[in-house]
């Protein structure tokens, strides 16, 4: 027995657990440090993001401050020239001399043309009271004082200019004569984040005039002060839609499929023209019933109103068959495609010419889901558009009078 115990005692160390542990450690690769180039690459990415964001913020801040500065320069020029001689020659001489002095000290950007632009800028927005600097009585030069918008009282911020809009934005706005129209474009450019190109297109296509067609005086003032608010289907529909970007105005003999393909090809522009909150769903959307198949030309979804928009394209004049077909499409979509959370579907017939009789005596007159709008494949002049809107306005007034007086009114 003693020998067995000794044997056990002697044999236990032969298991050499430390040797076994050494073998296990040898199977795990030792971690290696990342290369300096890899670490610097990661560090560069993070630092570059910080610098890019800082430079972008600095550029926006500089743009905002310069808008304020140009307004104040325009104010100084206007007041000084008004206090002097009223002769145009006198004002030109002052501006020429001032331009030379400013360019000698500050370089480019202060030509006589630009000085007149600053003056016009102040005159267009002379109701604003932006805070940029206050003249110092102790110093010969004005002491520049800039406050961030978060530091200013709210009423002061509203009296100034919008930080998201650049001097180039305001140069485009200066070309709008009507004060309410100009205010509308300023509000919408700020809220929608329009770049200058988009702002200029909306001005040239007279978006404000096309949206104010069905609004009374109070509604027009609200549109100017607050921009476009989407609360009901009527707020979405424009008369007419300007589709000059499709490039179809010089073509003859084209078909509805050509118009549809051109819209798909220029979908981004079409969505902008269509209005706020739209997302494209599908072209030639198939709707199956018990015994037939139907195809809707274009289907969109509006996330503001939470509803589908069906568009039927027509090359010619609006007919009662077009209205009946769209009425059927809307009813089918509501029954077969709309989810319980969606609002009723909207149907829009885009036609080359509206018919007042069809609009008056069809379901278009009473339905809040069906609309017909004319499209224009060229950019109309303001006079042409005003005539079109006046014609549209008379039609709307006649329809409202018909509803108020009743069909048997004499």
C-alpha positions in Angstrom: 0.0 0.0 0.0 2.8 2.3 0.9 4.4 1.7 -2.5 1.2 2.6 -4.3 0.8 5.8 -2.3 4.3 6.7 -3.2 3.7 5.9 -6.8 0.7 8.1 -6.9 2.5 10.9 -5.2 5.4 10.6 -7.6 3.4 10.4 -10.7 1.2 13.4 -10.0 3.9 16.0 -10.8 4.4 14.3 -14.2 1.2 16.0 -15.4 3.2 19.3 -15.5 0.2 21.6 -15.7 2.5 24.5 -16.5 3.8 22.8 -19.6 0.1 22.2 -20.7 -0.7 25.9 -20.1 2.3 26.8 -22.2 1.0 24.8 -25.1 -2.5 26.5 -24.9 -0.9 29.9 -24.9 1.2 29.1 -27.9 -2.0 28.4 -29.9 -3.3 32.0 -29.4 -1.6 34.6 -31.7 -0.1 37.4 -29.8 -1.9 40.7 -30.5 0.0 43.1 -32.8 -0.2 46.9 -32.6 -1.8 48.6 -35.5 0.6 50.3 -37.9 1.3 54.0 -37.4 -0.1 54.6 -40.9 -3.4 52.8 -40.0 -3.8 54.8 -36.7 -3.0 58.1 -38.4 -5.5 57.3 -41.1 -8.3 56.8 -38.6 -7.2 60.0 -36.7 -7.1 61.9 -40.0 -10.7 60.9 -40.8 -12.0 62.2 -37.4 -10.1 65.4 -37.5 -11.0 66.1 -41.2 -14.7 65.7 -40.2 -14.2 68.2 -37.4 -12.5 70.7 -39.7 -15.0 70.3 -42.5 -17.9 71.0 -40.1 -16.1 73.9 -38.6 -15.3 75.5 -42.0 -18.9 74.9 -43.2 -20.2 76.6 -40.0 -17.7 79.4 -40.4 -18.7 79.9 -44.1 -22.4 80.2 -43.1 -21.5 82.6 -40.3 -19.4 84.8 -42.6 -22.2 84.8 -45.3 -24.8 85.8 -42.6 -22.6 88.6 -41.3 -21.8 89.9 -44.8 -25.6 90.0 -45.6 -26.0 92.3 -42.5 -22.9 94.3 -43.6 -24.2 94.9 -47.1 -27.6 96.1 -45.7 -25.8 98.6 -43.4 -23.6 99.8 -46.3 -26.7 100.3 -48.4 -28.3 102.2 -45.5 -25.3 104.5 -45.2 -25.2 105.2 -48.9 -28.9 105.8 -49.2 -29.0 108.2 -46.3 -25.8 110.1 -47.3 -26.9 110.6 -50.9 -30.4 111.6 -49.9 -28.9 114.3 -47.6 -26.8 115.6 -50.5 -27.9 116.6 -53.9 -30.8 114.8 -55.6 -29.0 115.0 -59.0 -28.1 111.6 -60.5 -24.7 112.9 -61.5 -23.9 113.8 -57.9 -24.8 110.3 -56.7 -22.7 108.7 -59.5 -19.7 110.8 -58.5 -20.0 109.9 -54.8 -20.2 106.2 -55.7 -17.2 106.3 -58.0 -15.1 108.0 -55.4 -16.3 105.6 -52.6 -15.6 102.6 -54.8 -12.0 103.6 -55.4 -11.4 104.2 -51.7 -13.0 100.8 -50.7 -11.1 98.8 -53.3 -7.8 100.4 -52.3 -8.3 99.3 -48.8 -10.4 96.0 -49.1 -9.7 94.8 -52.7 -12.3 93.3 -54.9 -16.1 93.3 -54.3 -16.7 97.0 -54.0 -17.3 98.1 -57.6 -19.7 100.9 -58.4 -22.2 98.2 -59.6 -22.0 96.4 -56.3 -22.4 99.6 -54.3 -25.6 100.3 -56.2 -26.7 96.7 -55.4 -26.1 97.3 -51.7 -28.2 100.5 -51.9 -31.0 98.6 -53.7 -30.7 95.8 -51.1 -31.4 98.3 -48.3 -34.2 99.9 -50.2 -35.9 96.6 -50.8 -35.6 95.5 -47.2 -35.7 98.9 -45.4 -38.2 97.5 -42.9 -35.6 95.3 -41.4 -33.5 96.1 -38.4 -30.6 93.8 -38.3 -28.0 94.2 -35.6 -24.4 94.1 -36.8 -22.6 97.1 -35.4 -23.2 100.2 -33.4 -21.2 103.4 -34.2 -18.7 104.2 -31.4 -18.5 107.8 -30.3 -15.0 107.3 -29.0 -13.5 105.9 -32.2 -13.3 107.4 -35.6 -14.4 104.1 -37.2 -17.6 102.1 -36.3 -17.1 99.3 -33.8 -18.3 96.1 -35.3 -20.5 94.1 -33.0 -21.9 90.7 -34.0 -24.3 88.6 -31.9 -25.3 85.1 -32.6 -29.0 84.6 -33.3 -29.4 82.6 -30.2 -28.2 85.6 -28.1 -30.7 88.0 -29.7 -34.3 88.6 -28.6 -36.8 86.8 -30.8 -38.3 90.0 -32.2 -34.9 91.2 -33.2 -34.1 88.0 -35.0 -37.4 88.2 -37.0 -36.5 91.8 -38.0 -33.2 90.7 -39.4 -32.3 88.2 -42.1 -32.3 84.4 -42.3 -29.0 82.8 -41.4 -29.4 80.0 -44.0 -29.7 82.4 -46.9 -26.6 83.9 -48.6 -26.1 87.2 -50.3 -26.7 85.5 -53.6 -30.1 84.4 -52.3 -31.0 87.9 -51.4 -29.8 89.2 -54.8 -32.4 86.9 -56.4 -35.1 88.1 -53.9 -34.3 91.7 -54.7 -35.7 91.2 -58.2 -39.2 90.4 -56.8 -41.2 93.7 -56.8 -44.2 92.6 -54.7 -43.4 92.7 -51.0 -45.7 89.8 -50.1 -44.4 87.6 -52.9 -40.8 88.4 -51.9 -41.5 87.5 -48.3 -43.0 84.2 -49.3 -39.9 83.2 -51.4 -37.6 84.2 -48.5 -39.6 82.1 -46.0 -39.8 79.1 -48.3 -36.1 79.2 -49.3 -35.2 79.2 -45.6 -37.6 76.4 -44.6 -37.1 74.1 -47.6 -33.4 74.7 -47.9 -33.5 75.9 -51.5 -30.2 76.6 -53.2 -30.0 79.7 -55.4 -30.9 77.8 -58.6 -34.1 76.4 -57.0 -35.0 79.8 -55.7 -34.6 81.4 -59.0 -36.7 78.7 -60.8 -39.5 79.1 -58.3 -39.4 82.9 -58.8 -39.4 82.6 -62.6 -42.2 80.1 -62.6 -44.3 82.4 -60.3 -44.9 79.8 -57.6 -46.5 82.4 -55.3 -49.0 83.4 -58.0 -49.9 79.8 -58.7 -50.5 79.0 -55.0 -52.5 82.0 -54.1 -55.2 81.3 -56.8 -57.8 80.0 -54.3 -57.0 82.2 -51.3 -58.7 85.3 -50.1 -56.8 88.4 -48.9 -56.1 86.9 -45.4 -55.0 83.7 -47.0 -52.5 85.5 -49.2 -51.1 87.4 -46.3 -50.7 84.1 -44.4 -49.0 82.5 -47.4 -46.5 85.4 -47.5 -45.8 85.4 -43.8 -45.6 81.7 -43.1 -45.0 80.0 -46.4 -46.9 77.1 -47.8 -48.6 75.0 -45.2 -50.1 71.7 -46.3 -53.3 70.9 -44.4 -55.7 69.7 -47.1 -55.5 68.5 -50.8 -56.3 71.9 -52.2 -53.1 73.2 -50.7 -51.1 70.9 -52.9 -52.5 71.4 -56.3 -51.0 74.1 -58.5 -52.6 75.7 -61.6 -50.9 75.4 -63.9 -47.9 73.0 -63.6 -44.8 74.4 -65.4 -43.1 71.5 -67.1 -40.6 73.4 -69.3 -37.7 71.2 -68.0 -39.1 68.2 -70.0 -37.9 69.6 -73.3 -41.0 68.6 -75.2 -42.2 72.1 -76.3 -40.7 71.9 -79.8 -41.8 68.3 -80.6 -44.9 67.4 -82.6 -46.7 64.1 -82.9 -45.7 62.8 -79.4 -47.9 60.6 -77.2 -48.9 60.4 -73.6 -46.2 57.7 -73.1 -43.6 60.3 -74.2 -44.8 62.7 -71.6 -44.7 60.0 -69.0 -41.2 58.9 -69.9 -40.0 62.5 -69.9 -41.4 63.0 -66.4 -39.6 59.9 -65.1 -36.4 61.0 -66.8 -36.7 64.4 -65.0 -38.3 63.0 -61.8 -36.3 65.2 -59.4 -37.5 68.4 -61.2 -41.0 67.1 -61.4 -41.1 66.4 -57.7 -40.0 69.9 -57.0 -42.7 71.3 -59.3 -45.3 69.0 -57.8 -44.8 70.4 -54.4 -43.9 69.5 -50.8 -43.8 66.0 -49.3 -44.1 63.8 -52.4 -42.3 60.5 -53.0 -42.5 58.6 -56.2 -44.2 55.1 -56.0 -44.5 53.7 -59.5 -45.4 54.4 -63.1 -48.1 52.3 -64.8 -49.3 51.1 -61.4 -51.5 48.0 -61.9 -54.7 47.7 -60.1 -56.5 44.4 -60.3 -60.3 43.9 -59.8 -62.4 40.8 -60.0 -62.5 40.8 -63.8 -60.2 43.5 -65.2 -56.8 45.1 -64.9 -56.2 48.9 -64.8 -53.0 50.9 -65.0 -52.5 54.4 -63.4 -50.0 56.5 -65.3 -48.1 57.8 -62.2 -48.5 57.1 -58.5 -47.0 59.2 -55.7 -47.3 59.3 -51.9 -47.5 62.5 -49.8 -46.1 62.0 -46.3 -47.5 65.4 -45.1 -51.1 64.5 -45.9 -50.5 60.7 -45.6 -52.2 59.8 -48.8 -51.6 58.6 -52.3 -51.7 60.9 -55.4 -52.8 59.3 -58.7 -51.9 61.2 -61.9 -53.5 60.6 -65.2 -51.8 62.3 -68.2 -53.8 63.7 -71.1 -52.5 65.4 -74.2 -55.7 67.2 -75.2 -58.6 69.0 -73.6 -60.2 67.7 -70.4 -63.2 65.5 -71.1 -66.0 64.0 -68.9 -64.6 60.6 -69.7 -61.2 61.6 -68.2 -63.0 62.7 -65.0 -65.0 59.5 -64.8 -62.0 57.3 -65.3 -60.0 59.1 -62.5 -63.0 58.9 -60.2 -63.0 55.2 -60.7 -59.2 54.9 -60.1 -59.5 56.9 -56.8 -62.4 54.7 -55.6 -60.5 51.5 -56.5 -57.3 52.7 -54.8 -59.2 53.6 -51.7 -60.8 50.1 -51.6 -57.9 47.9 -52.7 -54.6 49.7 -51.9 -55.1 52.3 -49.2 -54.1 51.2 -45.6 -56.3 52.0 -42.6 -53.8 54.7 -41.5 -53.9 56.5 -44.9 -56.1 59.4 -45.7 -58.4 59.3 -48.8 -56.6 59.1 -52.2 -56.2 62.2 -54.4 -56.6 62.1 -58.1 -55.1 64.7 -60.4 -55.7 64.9 -64.2 -52.9 66.7 -65.9 -54.2 68.0 -69.2 -53.1 70.4 -72.0 -56.3 72.4 -71.6 -59.1 72.6 -69.0 -62.7 72.7 -69.9 -64.8 75.0 -67.8 -68.1 73.2 -68.6 -66.7 69.8 -67.6 -65.2 71.3 -64.4 -68.5 72.8 -63.5 -70.9 70.0 -64.2 -68.8 67.0 -63.3 -67.8 65.5 -59.9 -64.7 67.9 -60.1 -67.0 70.6 -58.9 -67.8 69.0 -55.5 -65.2 66.3 -54.9 -62.4 67.1 -52.5 -60.3 64.2 -53.9 -60.4 64.9 -57.6 -58.6 67.7 -59.4 -57.7 68.8 -62.9 -54.8 71.0 -63.7 -53.3 72.3 -66.9 -49.7 71.7 -67.7 -47.5 74.1 -69.7 -44.5 72.8 -71.5 -42.8 76.2 -71.7 -42.0 78.9 -69.2 -44.8 81.5 -69.5 -44.4 85.2 -69.1 -45.8 86.8 -66.0 -48.5 88.4 -68.2 -49.5 85.0 -69.7 -49.5 83.4 -66.2 -51.7 86.2 -64.8 -54.2 85.7 -67.5 -54.2 82.0 -66.9 -54.7 82.5 -63.1 -57.4 85.1 -63.7 -59.3 82.6 -65.9 -58.8 80.0 -63.2 -60.0 82.4 -60.5 -63.2 83.2 -62.4 -63.9 79.5 -62.7 -63.4 79.0 -59.0 -65.6 81.9 -58.1 -68.4 80.6 -60.4 -68.2 77.2 -58.8 -68.4 78.7 -55.3 -71.4 80.9 -56.4 -73.1 77.8 -57.8 -72.7 76.0 -54.5 -73.9 79.0 -52.5 -76.9 79.9 -54.6 -77.9 76.4 -55.6 -78.7 75.0 -59.1 -82.3 76.5 -59.2 -81.2 80.1 -58.4 -82.5 82.6 -60.9 
